Amino acid sequence: MQERSDFNFIFYTTSGCHLCDEAMAMLAMHFPDHVLRIGLCDIASDDILIDRYGTKIPVLEKMENEEVLAWPFNIEQLAGFFNLQGFNSR
């Protein structure tokens, strides 16, 4: 099992979340995981995470400074969050 510190970003999600599936498809299509190192965290197993993100998922968190980006977000907002200069979504 990988530790949170193994990742640059954490993607908070839960089973049956269609918005999470949509966000994950956007990430997979435009942002290669091997470059960004995104870990998945199911909030269902943690009451604190449910309280914090239950109505906001999907949520991405930067591990370096705990900045979060909550749904809804688009490709350009993701690129800014990931600090990708010159990103082109075409």
GULUMMI-733938 format. One record per residue: residue in three letters; residue number from 1; x, y, z of N, C-alpha, C, O in turn; chain. Coordinates in steps of 0.05 Angstrom, whole numbers, m for minus. Example, Ala and Ser with C-alpha at 12.3 -4.5 7.8 and 13.67 -1.06 7.14 Angstrom:
BEGIN
+------+------+--------+--------+--------+--------+--------+--------+--------+--------+--------+--------+--------+--------+-------+
| resn | resi |     nu |     nv |     nw |    cau |    cav |    caw |     cu |     cv |     cw |     ou |     ov |     ow | chain |
+------+------+--------+--------+--------+--------+--------+--------+--------+--------+--------+--------+--------+--------+-------+
|  ALA |    1 |    264 |   m114 |    156 |    246 |    m90 |    156 |    264 |    m66 |    156 |    285 |    m66 |    169 |     A |
|  SER |    2 |    257 |    m45 |    142 |    273 |    m21 |    143 |    258 |      1 |    157 |    268 |     23 |    161 |     A |
+------+------+--------+--------+--------+--------+--------+--------+--------+--------+--------+--------+--------+--------+-------+
// end
This chain:
BEGIN
+------+------+--------+--------+--------+--------+--------+--------+--------+--------+--------+--------+--------+--------+-------+
| resn | resi |     nu |     nv |     nw |    cau |    cav |    caw |     cu |     cv |     cw |     ou |     ov |     ow | chain |
+------+------+--------+--------+--------+--------+--------+--------+--------+--------+--------+--------+--------+--------+-------+
|  MET |    1 |     17 |    m24 |      0 |      0 |      0 |      0 |     18 |     25 |      0 |     37 |     27 |     15 |     A |
|  GLN |    2 |     11 |     44 |    m17 |     27 |     68 |    m19 |     18 |     88 |      2 |     m5 |     89 |     10 |     A |
|  GLU |    3 |     37 |    104 |     11 |     32 |    125 |     31 |     23 |    150 |     16 |     29 |    154 |     m7 |     A |
|  ARG |    4 |      9 |    168 |     31 |      1 |    193 |     19 |     25 |    209 |      9 |     23 |    223 |    m11 |     A |
|  SER |    5 |     47 |    207 |     23 |     71 |    222 |     15 |     83 |    212 |    m11 |    101 |    225 |    m22 |     A |
|  ASP |    6 |     74 |    189 |    m22 |     83 |    179 |    m47 |     71 |    195 |    m71 |     79 |    192 |    m94 |     A |
|  PHE |    7 |     51 |    212 |    m65 |     36 |    225 |    m86 |     40 |    256 |    m84 |     45 |    267 |    m63 |     A |
|  ASN |    8 |     36 |    269 |   m107 |     36 |    298 |   m108 |      8 |    309 |   m103 |      5 |    331 |    m93 |     A |
|  PHE |    9 |    m12 |    293 |   m110 |    m40 |    301 |   m107 |    m56 |    277 |    m97 |    m50 |    254 |   m102 |     A |
|  ILE |   10 |    m78 |    283 |    m83 |    m97 |    263 |    m74 |   m124 |    269 |    m87 |   m133 |    292 |    m86 |     A |
|  PHE |   11 |   m137 |    249 |    m98 |   m163 |    252 |   m110 |   m183 |    239 |    m91 |   m184 |    214 |    m88 |     A |
|  TYR |   12 |   m200 |    255 |    m79 |   m220 |    245 |    m60 |   m245 |    237 |    m76 |   m255 |    253 |    m92 |     A |
|  THR |   13 |   m255 |    214 |    m71 |   m276 |    202 |    m86 |   m292 |    183 |    m68 |   m286 |    181 |    m44 |     A |
|  THR |   14 |   m312 |    170 |    m79 |   m326 |    148 |    m66 |   m340 |    131 |    m86 |   m345 |    140 |   m109 |     A |
|  SER |   15 |   m348 |    107 |    m79 |   m361 |     89 |    m97 |   m388 |    100 |   m105 |   m403 |    111 |    m89 |     A |
|  GLY |   16 |   m395 |     97 |   m131 |   m421 |    106 |   m141 |   m423 |    135 |   m146 |   m445 |    145 |   m151 |     A |
|  CYS |   17 |   m402 |    150 |   m145 |   m402 |    179 |   m150 |   m398 |    184 |   m180 |   m376 |    182 |   m190 |     A |
|  HIS |   18 |   m420 |    190 |   m194 |   m418 |    194 |   m223 |   m401 |    219 |   m230 |   m388 |    220 |   m251 |     A |
|  LEU |   19 |   m402 |    240 |   m213 |   m385 |    263 |   m218 |   m355 |    256 |   m215 |   m338 |    266 |   m229 |     A |
|  CYS |   20 |   m349 |    238 |   m196 |   m322 |    229 |   m192 |   m313 |    214 |   m217 |   m290 |    217 |   m226 |     A |
|  ASP |   21 |   m331 |    197 |   m228 |   m324 |    182 |   m252 |   m319 |    201 |   m275 |   m300 |    197 |   m291 |     A |
|  GLU |   22 |   m335 |    222 |   m277 |   m331 |    242 |   m298 |   m305 |    257 |   m295 |   m290 |    261 |   m315 |     A |
|  ALA |   23 |   m298 |    265 |   m271 |   m273 |    279 |   m266 |   m249 |    260 |   m271 |   m229 |    269 |   m282 |     A |
|  MET |   24 |   m252 |    235 |   m263 |   m230 |    216 |   m267 |   m225 |    211 |   m297 |   m202 |    209 |   m306 |     A |
|  ALA |   25 |   m247 |    210 |   m313 |   m244 |    207 |   m342 |   m229 |    232 |   m354 |   m212 |    229 |   m371 |     A |
|  MET |   26 |   m236 |    256 |   m344 |   m223 |    280 |   m353 |   m193 |    279 |   m346 |   m176 |    286 |   m362 |     A |
|  LEU |   27 |   m187 |    271 |   m322 |   m159 |    268 |   m313 |   m144 |    248 |   m331 |   m122 |    254 |   m340 |     A |
|  ALA |   28 |   m156 |    225 |   m335 |   m143 |    204 |   m350 |   m137 |    213 |   m379 |   m117 |    206 |   m391 |     A |
|  MET |   29 |   m156 |    228 |   m390 |   m154 |    237 |   m418 |   m133 |    259 |   m422 |   m118 |    259 |   m442 |     A |
|  HIS |   30 |   m131 |    277 |   m403 |   m114 |    301 |   m407 |    m89 |    303 |   m390 |    m71 |    318 |   m396 |     A |
|  PHE |   31 |    m88 |    288 |   m368 |    m66 |    291 |   m350 |    m55 |    263 |   m342 |    m67 |    250 |   m325 |     A |
|  PRO |   32 |    m32 |    255 |   m353 |    m22 |    228 |   m347 |    m14 |    226 |   m318 |      2 |    242 |   m307 |     A |
|  ASP |   33 |    m25 |    205 |   m305 |    m20 |    200 |   m276 |     10 |    196 |   m270 |     19 |    204 |   m249 |     A |
|  HIS |   34 |     25 |    184 |   m289 |     53 |    178 |   m283 |     69 |    204 |   m280 |     91 |    204 |   m269 |     A |
|  VAL |   35 |     59 |    226 |   m291 |     73 |    251 |   m289 |     64 |    266 |   m264 |     81 |    278 |   m250 |     A |
|  LEU |   36 |     38 |    265 |   m258 |     27 |    280 |   m236 |     27 |    265 |   m209 |     26 |    278 |   m188 |     A |
|  ARG |   37 |     28 |    239 |   m210 |     27 |    222 |   m186 |      3 |    229 |   m168 |      5 |    241 |   m147 |     A |
|  ILE |   38 |    m20 |    220 |   m178 |    m46 |    224 |   m164 |    m54 |    199 |   m149 |    m57 |    178 |   m162 |     A |
|  GLY |   39 |    m58 |    201 |   m123 |    m68 |    179 |   m107 |    m98 |    181 |   m103 |   m109 |    203 |   m102 |     A |
|  LEU |   40 |   m112 |    159 |   m101 |   m141 |    158 |    m96 |   m146 |    153 |    m67 |   m132 |    138 |    m53 |     A |
|  CYS |   41 |   m167 |    167 |    m56 |   m175 |    164 |    m29 |   m205 |    163 |    m28 |   m219 |    182 |    m35 |     A |
|  ASP |   42 |   m216 |    140 |    m19 |   m245 |    137 |    m16 |   m253 |    149 |     11 |   m245 |    139 |     32 |     A |
|  ILE |   43 |   m269 |    170 |     10 |   m277 |    184 |     35 |   m296 |    168 |     53 |   m299 |    174 |     76 |     A |
|  ALA |   44 |   m308 |    147 |     42 |   m328 |    131 |     57 |   m318 |    118 |     82 |   m333 |    112 |    100 |     A |
|  SER |   45 |   m292 |    114 |     83 |   m280 |    100 |    106 |   m270 |    119 |    128 |   m258 |    110 |    147 |     A |
|  ASP |   46 |   m276 |    145 |    125 |   m265 |    164 |    144 |   m286 |    186 |    150 |   m292 |    202 |    132 |     A |
|  ASP |   47 |   m297 |    186 |    174 |   m317 |    206 |    181 |   m308 |    235 |    178 |   m324 |    252 |    170 |     A |
|  ILE |   48 |   m283 |    240 |    184 |   m273 |    267 |    181 |   m273 |    276 |    151 |   m281 |    298 |    145 |     A |
|  LEU |   49 |   m265 |    258 |    133 |   m265 |    264 |    105 |   m294 |    266 |     94 |   m299 |    283 |     77 |     A |
|  ILE |   50 |   m312 |    250 |    105 |   m340 |    253 |     97 |   m350 |    280 |    105 |   m364 |    294 |     88 |     A |
|  ASP |   51 |   m345 |    289 |    129 |   m353 |    316 |    138 |   m341 |    338 |    121 |   m354 |    357 |    114 |     A |
|  ARG |   52 |   m316 |    334 |    114 |   m301 |    355 |     99 |   m308 |    356 |     70 |   m312 |    378 |     59 |     A |
|  TYR |   53 |   m311 |    333 |     57 |   m314 |    332 |     28 |   m339 |    319 |     18 |   m343 |    317 |     m6 |     A |
|  GLY |   54 |   m356 |    309 |     35 |   m379 |    293 |     27 |   m397 |    306 |      6 |   m408 |    292 |    m11 |     A |
|  THR |   55 |   m401 |    332 |      8 |   m418 |    346 |    m11 |   m402 |    360 |    m33 |   m413 |    374 |    m50 |     A |
|  LYS |   56 |   m375 |    357 |    m33 |   m358 |    371 |    m52 |   m344 |    352 |    m71 |   m333 |    362 |    m91 |     A |
|  ILE |   57 |   m344 |    326 |    m67 |   m329 |    308 |    m84 |   m340 |    309 |   m112 |   m363 |    313 |   m117 |     A |
|  PRO |   58 |   m322 |    305 |   m131 |   m293 |    299 |   m128 |   m277 |    323 |   m120 |   m283 |    346 |   m127 |     A |
|  VAL |   59 |   m256 |    318 |   m105 |   m239 |    339 |    m95 |   m210 |    330 |    m99 |   m203 |    307 |    m94 |     A |
|  LEU |   60 |   m193 |    348 |   m109 |   m165 |    343 |   m111 |   m151 |    360 |    m90 |   m158 |    383 |    m84 |     A |
|  GLU |   61 |   m130 |    348 |    m77 |   m114 |    363 |    m57 |    m84 |    362 |    m65 |    m74 |    341 |    m72 |     A |
|  LYS |   62 |    m71 |    385 |    m64 |    m42 |    386 |    m68 |    m29 |    378 |    m42 |    m35 |    389 |    m21 |     A |
|  MET |   63 |    m11 |    359 |    m43 |      2 |    350 |    m19 |     22 |    371 |     m9 |     27 |    372 |     15 |     A |
|  GLU |   64 |     34 |    387 |    m26 |     54 |    406 |    m17 |     44 |    428 |      0 |     58 |    439 |     17 |     A |
|  ASN |   65 |     18 |    436 |     m4 |      7 |    459 |     11 |    m22 |    455 |     20 |    m34 |    474 |     31 |     A |
|  GLU |   66 |    m33 |    432 |     15 |    m61 |    425 |     23 |    m82 |    442 |      9 |   m105 |    442 |     18 |     A |
|  GLU |   67 |    m75 |    455 |    m13 |    m94 |    470 |    m29 |   m113 |    450 |    m41 |   m105 |    428 |    m50 |     A |
|  VAL |   68 |   m139 |    456 |    m43 |   m159 |    438 |    m54 |   m173 |    451 |    m78 |   m177 |    475 |    m79 |     A |
|  LEU |   69 |   m182 |    434 |    m96 |   m198 |    441 |   m118 |   m222 |    423 |   m118 |   m220 |    399 |   m122 |     A |
|  ALA |   70 |   m246 |    434 |   m112 |   m270 |    418 |   m110 |   m287 |    421 |   m135 |   m286 |    441 |   m150 |     A |
|  TRP |   71 |   m303 |    401 |   m141 |   m322 |    401 |   m163 |   m342 |    423 |   m160 |   m350 |    428 |   m137 |     A |
|  PRO |   72 |   m350 |    437 |   m181 |   m343 |    431 |   m209 |   m317 |    445 |   m218 |   m311 |    467 |   m209 |     A |
|  PHE |   73 |   m302 |    432 |   m235 |   m278 |    443 |   m247 |   m276 |    434 |   m275 |   m287 |    413 |   m283 |     A |
|  ASN |   74 |   m261 |    449 |   m291 |   m257 |    442 |   m319 |   m228 |    437 |   m325 |   m211 |    438 |   m307 |     A |
|  ILE |   75 |   m222 |    431 |   m349 |   m194 |    424 |   m357 |   m175 |    447 |   m351 |   m153 |    443 |   m342 |     A |
|  GLU |   76 |   m183 |    472 |   m358 |   m165 |    495 |   m354 |   m160 |    499 |   m324 |   m138 |    506 |   m316 |     A |
|  GLN |   77 |   m181 |    496 |   m307 |   m177 |    499 |   m279 |   m159 |    477 |   m268 |   m142 |    482 |   m250 |     A |
|  LEU |   78 |   m161 |    453 |   m278 |   m143 |    431 |   m270 |   m114 |    438 |   m278 |    m96 |    434 |   m262 |     A |
|  ALA |   79 |   m110 |    448 |   m302 |    m83 |    455 |   m311 |    m71 |    476 |   m293 |    m48 |    474 |   m285 |     A |
|  GLY |   80 |    m87 |    496 |   m285 |    m78 |    516 |   m266 |    m72 |    505 |   m239 |    m52 |    512 |   m227 |     A |
|  PHE |   81 |    m89 |    487 |   m230 |    m85 |    474 |   m204 |    m59 |    457 |   m204 |    m44 |    457 |   m184 |     A |
|  PHE |   82 |    m54 |    443 |   m226 |    m30 |    427 |   m229 |     m6 |    444 |   m236 |     17 |    434 |   m237 |     A |
|  ASN |   83 |    m10 |    470 |   m240 |     11 |    489 |   m246 |     26 |    481 |   m272 |     51 |    480 |   m273 |     A |
|  LEU |   84 |     10 |    474 |   m292 |     21 |    466 |   m318 |     21 |    490 |   m336 |      0 |    499 |   m346 |     A |
|  GLN |   85 |     44 |    501 |   m341 |     47 |    525 |   m358 |     44 |    517 |   m387 |     54 |    496 |   m396 |     A |
|  GLY |   86 |     29 |    533 |   m402 |     26 |    529 |   m431 |      9 |    505 |   m437 |     12 |    494 |   m459 |     A |
|  PHE |   87 |     m8 |    496 |   m419 |    m25 |    473 |   m425 |    m45 |    480 |   m447 |    m56 |    502 |   m447 |     A |
|  ASN |   88 |    m48 |    461 |   m466 |    m67 |    464 |   m488 |    m86 |    440 |   m487 |    m77 |    418 |   m490 |     A |
|  SER |   89 |   m112 |    445 |   m483 |   m131 |    423 |   m480 |   m140 |    411 |   m507 |   m156 |    392 |   m507 |     A |
|  ARG |   90 |   m130 |    421 |   m529 |   m138 |    411 |   m556 |   m124 |    386 |   m563 |   m128 |    375 |   m584 |     A |
+------+------+--------+--------+--------+--------+--------+--------+--------+--------+--------+--------+--------+--------+-------+
// end
